[in-house]
Amino acid sequence: MRIPISKPLLGPTVEESVLQVLRSGNLAQGPVVTQLEDRFAALCEVEHAIAVSNGTAALEAALRAHDIGPGDEVITSPFTFVATLNAILATGATARFADISEHDYNVDARSVASLITPQTRCILPVHLYGQTADMAGLSAVAEENHLAIIEDAAQAHGAAFNGRPAGSWGTGCFSLYATKNLTSGEGGLITTNNASIARRLRLYRNHGMVERYRYEERGTNLRMTDLQAAVCVPQLADYATNIEARRQNAEQLSRLLADVDWLKIPTELPGRSHVWHQYTVLVGQNSPVTRDQLAEHLAGRGIGTGIYYPRLVHEYPVFENHAQVIRSDTPNARSVAARCLSLPVHPSVTATDIDEIAQAVHEAGR
Ligand SMILES: *Cc1c(COP(=O)(O)O)cnc(C)c1O
């Protein structure tokens, strides 16, 4: 694709930073991981950030650090990457699915509240595409029912709700996978203001080892390497510029697509700081083209698109008869999954590219 749907920002500063680690001979978890954790904690305005091997591991470890396991129920979004569900299932807990709002594509607080049972322990919202869920509404529900909040912020580094960053409302789980706003190739980060959760996570990440061969609890190896951290640290220094470029691309695209009456354009809701991981439109029921035809037309023009996600996680056959998966009817989520299409707005997309994308969308409808 001439204009791909995502592209990592890997300039000379990243190359230099990786070379420094290579030359140091210190390839495993070390000072660069600590540097990444400190800077990421600052970005999220939290006390602690714990680096792990990937975002899925971050979610599973966060759930375990909250003692969530067999018999416990977690309420999450059905409109997410399968990692969210797999992490819940790995702990032995049971997943229930709330419906989403068509405005932010994230779980709706009222729908979450309607699913609470005596077994419910945790609300796990997903801040999809870079915009947070309604954290005021969800926090109120969590507080009233004494539930933990674990945020799947894999796509929302630096996003905020009423000025308070994603990952600071509960225990935050971030991914540094190659296509995310910030990347280390593979990697993850967990954020928290709770010192005891942070301590448990640091122990769990390294076999529960307090000091050499002294084990406080069962753990595993979820360590990140300094090589990976070195890829990400320089990106953090430029991250505000990255977000601003995404925002400008999104705004330009929205201006140019405003007259397309068969498309619903994504919006930044009041009080939210969207970091535009994805710019996702909905193809209307009255549209002259289907979602897949639109994607195909754009591909023909060299424009990459993405369908995130084509199907609700709990509707995949692998989970059909899974004892820990409790299906529920989520009509908004089903409708959005059938109509969503993401268009490129990442920082390598130029203003001219945005013009071309908009033009190609107009063409597709003619
Ligand atoms: C990427 C992603 C994950 C998983 O992160 P990995 O680093 O790929 O394991 C989890 N949830 C969501 C919403 C994601 O986009």
The ligand as a Tripos MOL2 file, in Angstrom:
@<TRIPOS>MOLECULE
LIG
   15    15     1     0     0
SMALL
NO_CHARGES

@<TRIPOS>ATOM
      1 C1         -3.0120   -4.6900   20.8160 C.3       1 LIG1
      2 C2         -4.1230   -4.9110   21.7710 C.ar      1 LIG1
      3 C3         -4.0120   -5.8160   22.8450 C.ar      1 LIG1
      4 C4         -2.8790   -6.7710   23.0120 C.3       1 LIG1
      5 O1         -1.6240   -6.2590   23.0280 O.3       1 LIG1
      6 P1         -0.3680   -7.1660   22.5570 P.3       1 LIG1
      7 O2          0.7910   -6.3240   22.8910 O.co2     1 LIG1
      8 O3         -0.5440   -7.4020   21.0920 O.co2     1 LIG1
      9 O4         -0.4160   -8.4340   23.3280 O.co2     1 LIG1
     10 C5         -5.0470   -5.8810   23.7500 C.ar      1 LIG1
     11 N1         -6.1590   -5.1380   23.6070 N.ar      1 LIG1
     12 C6         -6.3170   -4.2890   22.5810 C.ar      1 LIG1
     13 C7         -7.5660   -3.4810   22.4930 C.3       1 LIG1
     14 C8         -5.3220   -4.1580   21.6190 C.ar      1 LIG1
     15 O5         -5.5030   -3.3240   20.5870 O.3       1 LIG1
@<TRIPOS>BOND
     1     1     2 1
     2     2     3 ar
     3     2    14 ar
     4     3     4 1
     5     3    10 ar
     6     4     5 1
     7     5     6 1
     8     6     7 2
     9     6     8 1
    10     6     9 1
    11    10    11 ar
    12    11    12 ar
    13    12    13 1
    14    12    14 ar
    15    14    15 1
@<TRIPOS>SUBSTRUCTURE
     1 LIG1         1 GROUP 0 **** ****
